[in-house]
């Protein structure tokens, strides 16, 4: 039984209730009454497990967090207001001024800007590498390195990292590995292959219909014996480990980031995301299959397609082994020029022109004039952004209809 079939059962059983309201209850209250002073004290010191304040956690959101943690084999999760909120929560929970990040592969523009522009203003340096620069990655690790960060699939350069090999480097050197698994939920399980934290924009594939903005960070448990988070590199983790044991990464993230920066998930968005989760294991395999059919046929018809299912892709062999359940909803088309890209986008009848990905509908966007419009030439080149590049996110439509529409748009 693969992950898709396994979670067809798990998701619908976990989201629904057997008594009372079958659909999850939306707890829209921002505040919660404690009843008495003793209970209030217990809630704040963690000895009583009741809602404190919705900025720090909400019952509807807690249900989403529990299911997300089970999906990835984590000990817990923290849902956030957006995918960038999840990335910021996960990274800032481990960082302080003077620290360093190693970032690997093609990055979503927002993540690149966070690392290169925003965090640099606070004295945090990021070094960027291609997915295959394993020796350079290893040599770049210093005493100041707190995080190795990568996307499970480069968005939008479609390069595939050797996650196991990178995890081996991170674990040998005692550095935290964070994987953005936004477009490969279920098909890749980063915690099982050596990652420490997994982040998602749940807005994308997980919610699946552009109705709910959200994100989530899933954390592994702290080991009873030796653990990288018990080393001097992460001196600040001593207190949360002492008080929370294997769960320590979660209160650390909440107290170091969520409490003060406030990227809290909204209860209504958490509810909508739970509804999306119910069908994730049905939607994603269909989309993954459609992506292969469409990418191969469009390439056969002469379009310049970038997807690892194609034998011409440098990571095709890795795709066949490490990504046997697919690598998400994306591929790219390079039309050669901005003018040709605009012509394609304006002529397509099926694609919705938007910055979102992972929707039930097929989506398209010209990269250089939108998300990466304020990036310099060298950065665009590193991230694989060419003048004619169009990112495509395949939806649930019939793949034959998409092929016919795209071929017509390319004329």
N, C-alpha and C positions, 0 to 999 in steps of 0.2 A: 504494500500500500504506500504510494508516494505521498508527499506532503499535501498535495491538492485533495486527494480522496480522504486522507486522515482528517483534514480540517473542515471538509464539508460537514462532517458530523460534529466536530468540536465547536465550531463557531455558532451554528444555529442552536445547539444545546446550551452553550454558555451565555449567549446574548438574551435568549428568552427566559421567562420565569415560569415555574411549574404551578405556582400559587398566586392568586391575585392578578394584577395586570400582567399579561403575557409579555407585552412590549416593555423595554426598560423604562423606568420612571425618570422623568426629567426633574432634577432637584435644582430649581432655578434660584434658590435663595443665596444671597451673597454672604449672609451671616447666620450663625447657629447659636441657639440658647444653650447654656451649660447647666442650668438648673440650680447649682449651688457652687460655693467658692472652692470646695474640695475637688469637685469634678473639674472645674476650670483649671485648677493647678495640675491635675493629672493629665488633662488633655494637652496642656502646654509642655509638660515634661515628657510626654510620650507614653506614660504608663496606662493611660486610658485611651482606647482607640475609638474616638468619636470625632466628627468633623470639628475643625478649629475655626476656619474662615476660608471662604472659597478661593482666595488667592493661594492658599497652601494645600487645597484639595477639596474635592466635591464628590458626593456619593455617586453621581452619574459618571463622572470622570474616573472615579476609582474602579468602577466596573470595566470601563474601557482599558484602564491600565493593567488590571489583572489579566484580561484576555491577551493583550499585547505581550505581557511578560511570558505567558504560557506559550504563545506562538513562537517566541524566540528562545525559550528555555532559560529565561532570566529569573532572578529572584524578585524582581519588581520593576516598575516602570514609572515614569513621570510624564504625563500628557501636558502639552503646551498649546499656546494659542496659534502656532504656525510651525512649519518645518524649520524655518530659520530660528524660531524660538527654541526648538529642540536642539539644534546644532549649537546655539549660543549657550544653552543650559549645560550641555554635556562638556563643551570645551572650557567654559569659564569656571566650571566647578573644580577644574584641575589646574587652572592657570593663575599666575600673578605676574606683575611687572618683572621683566628680565628673563622670562621663560621663552622657550622655543617650540615651534610646531614643525613637523615634517608633513607636508601635504603631497599626496601622490595622485597623479593622473589628471584627466580632464575634470574640471569642476563646474558645477552650476555657478552662474555668474554671481549670485548673491553670496555664496560661500566663499568664492575667491575674493570678493570685495571685503567681506568680513575679516578674512585673514590678512589680506594685503594692505587694506586701507584703515579699517576701524581698529583692529587689535594693535596695529603698529603705533597708533596714537597713544596707546597705553603701555608702550614699552615691551610688546610681545612680538617676536620676530618669527616669520614663517619662511621655510625653504621649500621650494616647489620642485618636484621631480616627475618624470614620466614613469609609467607603471613598470617598465622593464629595467629601470636603473637600480637594481637591487644592491649592487656594490656601493654605489654612490649614496644610497639611502643609509646603508649601514655605517658608512664613514662619516655621515653628517650628524650622527647621534653624539651629543655631548651631555655633560652633567646637567645642562639647562633644558634638555629636551624633555618635555612632559607628555607630548601627544604625537602619535603618528595617525594621520587622518586620510581616509580614502573613500571613494565612492565605489560601490560594488560594480557599477558599470559607468564609464565616463559619460557624463552628460554635458555637451552633446557629442564628444569625439568618439564614443562607442568603443573605447579601448578597455580591455578586460584585465584587471590586476590578478596576479597570482596571490590570492588572499592568504592561502596557507603558508606560502613562503614569506610573505611580509609579516604575518602573525608570528612566525618562528623567529624572525629578527627582533620584533618588538618584545617578545617574551624572553628571549635570551638576554637582551639588553635592559630588560626591566622597565620598558616604556609602555604607557597605555595606548592601546589601539582602538580607535573609534571608526566604525564603518557606517557610512550613509547608505542604507539599504532601501531607499525610497521606491525604486522601480523594480526591486526583486524580492518583495515579501514572499515567503513560502518557498520560492525557488532557490534562495540562498539563505543559509542559517549561520550568520557570522560568529555568534557566540560559540557555536559547536566546533568551529575551526580556528579558535584562538583569539577572537576579538574580546574586548572588555566592555564596550558600550556600543549599542546600535542605535542610530537615529533615523527617524522617518519624517517626511512630510506626509501626514495621513490625508492631507488634502487630495493627494494624487490617487494612486491605485487603490489604496485601502478604502477611502470613502467612495471614490469612483464616479461621482457624478457632479462635481463642481458645486456642491451645495454646502460644504462644511470646511472652513479653514481650520487646520489643526496640525499638530506635530506630536511626536512621542520619542522619548529616550528610554531604552531598555538596558538594564544593568545586570551584569553577572554578579554572583555572590563572591564575597571575600573568602579565600581558602583558610581552613583551620591552621594549617602549618605555614610554610613559606608562601609569601604572596608579594608581588611587586609593589602593591600599595602599602605594605608594611616597611618598605625601605626608606632610606633617608631622602630619596628623590621626592617622596610624597609625605614629608614630615607632618603636614597638616591633617593627614588621615588618622593619626594616632587617636585623637579624641573620638571621632565618629566610630572607629573600629572598636574602641573600648566600650562605648555605650550601645552600639547597634550590631556588633559582630558581623556576620556575613552580609547583612543588609546595609552596611555602612555607606556605600556609594550613593544610596538614595537620600538619606538625611543630609549627607554632605552636599548633594546637588540642591536640595531644597533650601538649606540654610545659607549656603554660599551664593546662590543665584536666584532661585525662584522667589524667596522671601523678599529680596531687595530689588530685583529687576522686574519681577511681576509678569512674566510671560505665561500667565496661567490660562489653562484651557477653559473655555466657556461650556457650561453644562449642556446647552442646546446643541452646540457643535459636537460635543462628545456623544450625545444621543444619535445624531445623524451619522456620525462615524461608525457607531455600533451597528446601525442598519446596513451600512456599506460592508462591514466585516462579514455579515451573514452570507453574502454572495461572492466574496473575494475568491474563494477556492473554486467557484464555478466560472467566474469571469476571466481570471488570469490565464488559465490554460488555453481557453479559446483565443484570447488575444495573442498569446505567445505563438500559437499555431498560425494565426493569420499573419503575424509579422513575418514569419519565415516564407509563407506562400507569396506574400506581396513583394517582399524584398528580392526574392529570387526571380520572380517574373519581371519586375521592373528592371532589374539588372540585365536579364536576358534580352529585354527590349531596348537596351542601350543607354538607360539612365545610369548616372554615376551614383550608386547606392553604397552606403557605408553601414554594414551590419556584420557581426561575426559569423552568421550562418553561411556567409559567402566564402568559398574556398580561397578567394583572393585576399581575404582579411588576415592581417598578421597574427591574430589570436584565434583563428578558426579551430585549431587543435584544442586549445584551452576551452573554447566554447563547447566542443563535443564532449569533453570530460568533466570539467568543473561546473559547467552551466547547462547540464543535461535537461534541466527543467525550464530552460529559457533564460533570457536576460532582459525581460521586461517588455515595455510597450514601444520602445523607440527604435527608429533608424533615421538616417539623414539622406537627403538628396542634394548633390552639389550641381546647381544649374549653370555654373561657370561665371555668372555675373549677377550683379544686383538687379539689372533690368530683366534678365531671364527669370530670376527668382520671383520678382514681383509679378511678372506675367503669369507664371505657374500658379502662384497663390491667388491671384485675382480670377483665374479661370476655373479653378477647382470648385465643384458644386457640393461636394460632401464634407470637405475639411472645414472645421471651425478655426478661424484665425485668432489665436489666443496664446498667452504665455504659460498656460497650464499644461500639464502632461498627465497621463494615466487616467483619462476620462473614459466614460462609456462611449463617447463620440470620438471620431478621428479628428485630430488637431494638427495644425501646422503653424510655423512661425519662421520668418526670416531672422536669423540670429544676429547678423552684423548691424542691422538697423534698429534693433530693439534691445534685448537683454545686454548685449555686448557693445552697444553703441558708444559708450564713453571709455572703452578700453583701448589702450594704445596698440599699435601694430604688432609689437613684439609679444605682448600678452595674448592677443588674438591668435597669433601663429602658434604659441605654446598650447593654447586651449583648442586648437583645431578649427578656428572660426575663419572661414573664407568668405569672400564677397558674395558668392552665390549659394551659401549653405542654408538649407531649409531643414529644420527639425520636424520630424513627423512622429506623432504619437497615435498609434493605431487603436481603434475602438472596437465595438461589438458588431459593426456593420458586416455584411457579406464581403469577404475579401475580393470576390470577383467584381463586385460593384466598385470597390475602392480602386482596383487595378484599372478598370475601364475609365474611371473618372480621372485618375492621375495621368494615364497615357494621353487622354484628350487634352488635359491641362498643359502637358509638356510640348504639345505641337506648336 
